[in-house]
Amino acid sequence: MKQEWKGVGRYGTVGLELVLSVIVGLFAGQFLDRRFHTAPWLMLLGLGYGIAAGVRGLYRAAERATREADELERREREERRKYRKKSDE
């Protein structure tokens, strides 16, 4: 049960990370546009970087989930093999 809650905490923040990355990039770009009078170019650049950072976070979370699922599957396969070996004896 404890392990399940760990996963919820770890992967439950992925959406929040995506949204915050986009918002921070957007607002940073808007701030720089106001400061340097380059509207809307730095805002668009900041938005692009924010989206890229958010997608990178999603990709890393998906890789981590895949690795964890593969490890769990490997352990279960090993346990089944041990059980079959014991029952055959």
Secondary structure, DSSP 8 states (H G I E B T S, - for coil): -HHHHHHHHHHHTHHHHHHHHHHHHHHHHHHHHHHHT-TTHHHHHHHHHHHHHHHHHHHHHHHHHHHHHHHHHHHHHHHHHHHHHHHH-
